[in-house]
Amino acid sequence: MRRPLVSIICVALVAAACSSPQDEEVASYDGNVLTVGDVSALFASESIPIDIDFRQAAFRLVALDILEAAYEQDFATEVDEADVDARFEALLADIEGQGLTLADYFGYADAAEGMVRFDARLSAIRDGVIAEQVVDPDLISDLQTALAADPAIFTGVCVRQIRTETIEEADAVVTRIEAGEDFGAVADEVSLDDSAGGDLGCAAPGDYVAPFAEATMTAPIGELYGPVATTYGFHVLIVDQRVTPTAEELAADPGYYLTQDQLDALWFDWLNAEIAAADVEVNPKFGVWDAETLQIVAPPTE
């Protein structure tokens, strides 16, 4: 059977033409319908080609709806629209402040503000999910058990540092401070970091690159230490304090004691489970829903 000419053109020149009517159904799920118009709202053009960008956008919109419904059901709460608006404005200002276009930021030539709104809403859901997950009693119990077994993994360090490009510069910093110069003044003058006085505040050692993290746990409190070599240069540091929480303090703010990787895992484990459980039907014209790879796969060519 001969393929229609328009179909052949769509395959060969997809970036130039071959869009669908705005009300055409792309996917259905949980009683909801996603249309071509819904996807088009993320892009500046009124008519967009049915290509990989379209399918990725369609997947993300369906996933966002699924995740929002699950968030409301699992945690008996709703997305704060004022929070979403604030995130939208902040992200838009950040993009403009960097001198970027929406196309530059998102990597889509035809990106519109709908993508900013999408990111704002997703980030609100993500933060809400994590906030609910970290206060789960089972998680807190596990953290307290880990604290009892190895308190060091929850120890926070309060550090000041001076970072230089070369070992010679770091040695010169040590010489100056040992001769009586003020650490903060030297930091403001020569450090490659822009933190005032070299003060990094208090954080978990795991937030730092490995050699620096190890130094924060071994340096004598209040004494000049280093230079320590890392991929970022050479560090001269002073550890002002190490603090290990009590079980009660950990329970009061468990999220503070989790690494970013651990927080991300809470989000992605929940996200993947919700997407895997979703029942989504995609119009065969647009492709096939693949929850495992998190995409709508292109339909097979005839």
C-alpha positions as CSV (number, residue, x, y, z in Angstrom):
1,M,0.0,0.0,0.0
2,R,1.4,3.4,-1.0
3,R,1.8,5.9,1.8
4,P,0.0,9.2,1.4
5,L,2.2,12.0,0.1
6,V,1.5,14.1,3.2
7,S,2.8,11.3,5.4
8,I,6.0,11.1,3.4
9,I,6.5,14.8,3.7
10,C,5.9,14.7,7.4
11,V,8.7,12.2,7.9
12,A,11.1,14.0,5.6
13,L,10.3,17.6,6.6
14,V,8.9,17.2,10.1
15,A,10.6,20.4,11.4
16,A,9.0,22.5,8.7
17,A,5.4,21.4,8.8
18,C,2.9,18.6,9.6
19,S,1.2,19.8,12.8
20,S,-2.2,18.6,14.0
21,P,-5.5,20.4,14.8
22,Q,-5.3,22.0,18.3
23,D,-8.2,20.0,19.7
24,E,-6.9,16.6,18.6
25,E,-6.4,14.2,21.4
26,V,-2.8,13.2,22.2
27,A,-3.3,11.2,25.4
28,S,-6.0,10.2,27.9
29,Y,-5.4,9.3,31.6
30,D,-7.5,9.3,34.8
31,G,-10.5,10.8,33.0
32,N,-8.4,13.6,31.6
33,V,-7.4,14.4,28.0
34,L,-4.3,16.1,26.7
35,T,-4.7,17.8,23.3
36,V,-2.3,19.2,20.8
37,G,-3.3,22.7,22.0
38,D,-2.2,21.8,25.5
39,V,1.2,20.9,24.2
40,S,1.4,23.8,21.8
41,A,1.0,26.2,24.8
42,L,4.5,25.4,25.8
43,F,5.8,26.7,22.5
44,A,5.8,30.2,20.9
45,S,4.4,29.0,17.5
46,E,0.7,28.3,17.1
47,S,1.5,25.2,15.0
48,I,4.4,22.9,15.9
49,P,5.7,19.7,14.2
50,I,5.0,16.3,15.7
51,D,8.6,15.5,16.6
52,I,10.6,14.4,19.5
53,D,10.3,17.8,21.2
54,F,6.5,17.6,20.9
55,R,6.5,14.0,22.4
56,Q,8.8,15.0,25.2
57,A,6.6,18.0,26.1
58,A,3.4,15.8,25.9
59,F,5.0,13.2,28.3
60,R,5.9,15.9,30.8
61,L,2.5,17.5,30.8
62,V,0.8,14.2,31.4
63,A,3.3,13.3,34.1
64,L,2.8,16.7,35.8
65,D,-0.9,16.1,36.0
66,I,-0.4,12.5,37.3
67,L,2.1,13.7,39.9
68,E,-0.1,16.6,41.1
69,A,-3.1,14.3,41.5
70,A,-0.9,11.8,43.4
71,Y,0.5,14.6,45.6
72,E,-2.9,15.8,46.6
73,Q,-4.1,12.2,47.3
74,D,-1.0,10.9,49.0
75,F,-0.5,13.8,51.3
76,A,-4.0,15.3,51.6
77,T,-2.8,18.7,50.4
78,E,-2.9,21.0,47.4
79,V,-0.4,22.8,45.4
80,D,-0.1,26.4,46.6
81,E,-0.9,28.6,43.6
82,A,0.7,31.7,45.1
83,D,3.9,29.7,45.6
84,V,3.8,28.6,42.0
85,D,3.3,32.2,40.8
86,A,6.3,33.3,43.0
87,R,8.5,30.5,41.6
88,F,7.4,31.4,38.0
89,E,8.4,35.1,38.5
90,A,11.6,34.2,40.2
91,L,12.7,31.7,37.5
92,L,11.7,34.2,34.7
93,A,13.8,36.9,36.5
94,D,16.7,34.5,36.8
95,I,16.6,33.6,33.2
96,E,16.5,37.3,32.2
97,G,19.2,38.2,34.7
98,Q,21.5,35.7,33.1
99,G,20.9,37.4,29.7
100,L,19.4,34.2,28.3
101,T,16.4,33.7,26.0
102,L,13.9,31.0,26.8
103,A,15.3,29.1,23.9
104,D,18.8,29.3,25.4
105,Y,17.6,28.2,28.8
106,F,15.3,25.3,27.8
107,G,17.2,24.2,24.7
108,Y,14.1,24.5,22.5
109,A,14.2,27.0,19.7
110,D,10.5,27.7,20.1
111,A,10.3,27.8,23.9
112,A,7.6,30.0,25.5
113,E,6.7,31.1,29.0
114,G,4.5,28.0,29.4
115,M,7.7,26.1,30.0
116,V,8.7,28.4,32.8
117,R,5.2,27.9,34.3
118,F,5.7,24.1,34.0
119,D,9.0,24.2,35.8
120,A,7.6,26.4,38.5
121,R,4.7,24.0,39.1
122,L,6.9,20.9,39.1
123,S,9.4,22.4,41.5
124,A,6.6,23.3,43.9
125,I,5.3,19.7,43.8
126,R,8.8,18.3,44.2
127,D,9.6,20.4,47.3
128,G,6.2,19.6,48.7
129,V,6.7,15.8,48.3
130,I,10.1,16.0,49.9
131,A,8.8,18.1,52.8
132,E,6.2,15.4,53.4
133,Q,8.6,12.5,53.0
134,V,11.2,13.7,55.4
135,V,8.8,13.8,58.3
136,D,7.7,10.2,57.8
137,P,8.0,8.4,61.2
138,D,9.8,5.4,59.6
139,L,12.4,7.6,58.0
140,I,13.0,9.5,61.2
141,S,13.4,6.2,63.1
142,D,15.9,5.0,60.5
143,L,17.9,8.2,60.9
144,Q,17.9,8.0,64.6
145,T,19.2,4.4,64.4
146,A,21.9,5.5,62.1
147,L,22.8,8.3,64.4
148,A,23.2,6.0,67.3
149,A,25.4,3.6,65.2
150,D,27.7,6.3,63.7
151,P,27.2,9.9,65.0
152,A,29.9,11.2,62.7
153,I,27.7,10.8,59.6
154,F,25.4,13.5,61.0
155,T,28.1,15.9,62.3
156,G,27.9,19.4,60.8
157,V,31.1,21.5,60.4
158,C,31.4,25.2,60.5
159,V,34.3,26.2,58.3
160,R,36.2,29.2,56.9
161,Q,38.5,28.8,54.0
162,I,40.8,30.5,51.6
163,R,41.0,28.9,48.1
164,T,43.9,29.6,45.8
165,E,44.9,28.3,42.3
166,T,48.4,27.2,43.2
167,I,50.2,25.6,46.1
168,E,52.6,28.5,46.2
169,E,49.7,30.9,46.7
170,A,48.3,28.7,49.5
171,D,51.7,28.5,51.2
172,A,51.9,32.3,51.1
173,V,48.5,32.5,52.7
174,V,49.6,30.2,55.6
175,T,52.7,32.3,56.1
176,R,50.7,35.6,56.3
177,I,48.2,34.3,58.8
178,E,50.9,32.6,60.9
179,A,52.6,36.0,61.0
180,G,49.5,37.5,62.5
181,E,47.3,38.7,59.7
182,D,43.6,38.3,60.0
183,F,42.2,35.3,58.3
184,G,39.1,37.1,57.0
185,A,41.0,40.0,55.6
186,V,43.4,37.7,53.7
187,A,40.4,35.7,52.5
188,D,38.7,38.8,51.1
189,E,41.9,39.8,49.4
190,V,43.1,36.6,47.7
191,S,40.5,33.8,47.9
192,L,38.9,32.6,44.7
193,D,35.6,32.2,46.6
194,D,33.4,35.2,47.2
195,S,32.1,34.3,50.6
196,A,32.8,37.2,53.1
197,G,35.8,36.5,55.2
198,G,35.9,33.0,53.7
199,D,33.1,31.9,55.9
200,L,31.2,28.9,54.4
201,G,28.8,28.7,57.3
202,C,27.8,25.3,58.8
203,A,27.1,22.3,56.6
204,A,27.4,18.5,56.4
205,P,30.9,17.4,55.4
206,G,29.2,15.4,52.6
207,D,28.3,18.6,50.9
208,Y,31.9,19.2,50.1
209,V,34.3,17.5,47.7
210,A,36.0,14.4,49.3
211,P,39.5,15.8,50.3
212,F,38.0,19.0,51.7
213,A,35.3,17.0,53.5
214,E,37.9,14.8,55.1
215,A,39.9,17.9,56.2
216,T,36.8,19.4,57.9
217,M,36.5,16.3,60.1
218,T,40.2,15.9,61.0
219,A,41.5,19.5,61.4
220,P,41.9,20.6,65.0
221,I,39.1,23.0,66.1
222,G,40.1,26.7,65.7
223,E,43.5,26.0,64.2
224,L,44.9,26.9,60.7
225,Y,44.9,23.8,58.5
226,G,46.2,23.0,55.1
227,P,46.8,23.5,52.3
228,V,44.4,20.8,51.1
229,A,44.5,20.0,47.4
230,T,41.2,19.3,45.5
231,T,40.1,19.6,41.9
232,Y,39.1,23.2,42.7
233,G,42.5,24.3,43.8
234,F,44.3,24.6,47.2
235,H,42.4,25.3,50.4
236,V,43.6,26.8,53.7
237,L,40.9,26.4,56.3
238,I,39.8,26.8,59.9
239,V,37.1,24.6,61.4
240,D,35.4,26.7,64.0
241,Q,33.0,24.1,65.3
242,R,31.7,20.5,64.8
243,V,28.1,19.8,65.9
244,T,26.4,16.4,66.2
245,P,22.7,16.5,66.8
246,T,20.8,14.7,69.5
247,A,18.0,12.3,68.5
248,E,15.5,14.9,69.4
249,E,17.2,17.6,67.2
250,L,17.4,15.2,64.3
251,A,13.6,14.4,64.6
252,A,12.8,18.1,64.7
253,D,14.5,18.8,61.3
254,P,15.4,15.5,59.6
255,G,15.7,17.1,56.1
256,Y,18.6,19.2,57.3
257,Y,20.7,16.1,58.0
258,L,20.0,14.4,54.6
259,T,22.3,14.9,51.7
260,Q,21.1,16.3,48.4
261,D,21.4,12.9,46.9
262,Q,19.2,11.4,49.6
263,L,16.6,14.2,49.2
264,D,16.6,13.6,45.4
265,A,16.1,9.9,46.0
266,L,13.0,10.5,48.0
267,W,11.6,12.5,45.1
268,F,12.5,10.2,42.3
269,D,11.5,7.0,44.1
270,W,8.0,8.5,44.6
271,L,7.9,10.0,41.1
272,N,8.8,6.7,39.4
273,A,6.3,4.7,41.4
274,E,3.5,7.1,40.5
275,I,4.4,7.2,36.8
276,A,4.7,3.4,36.7
277,A,1.2,3.0,38.3
278,A,-0.5,5.4,35.9
279,D,-2.8,4.2,33.2
280,V,-2.1,6.3,30.1
281,E,-3.4,5.8,26.6
282,V,-1.6,7.7,23.8
283,N,-3.1,8.3,20.4
284,P,-1.1,5.8,18.2
285,K,-0.5,8.7,15.8
286,F,1.7,10.3,18.3
287,G,3.5,7.3,19.8
288,V,3.5,4.9,22.8
289,W,3.6,5.7,26.5
290,D,6.8,4.3,28.1
291,A,6.8,4.7,31.9
292,E,10.1,2.9,32.2
293,T,12.1,5.3,30.1
294,L,9.9,8.3,31.0
295,Q,9.0,9.2,27.4
296,I,6.4,8.9,24.6
297,V,8.2,6.7,22.1
298,A,7.7,7.6,18.4
299,P,5.2,5.4,16.5
300,P,6.8,2.8,14.2
301,T,7.2,3.9,10.6
302,E,5.2,2.1,8.1
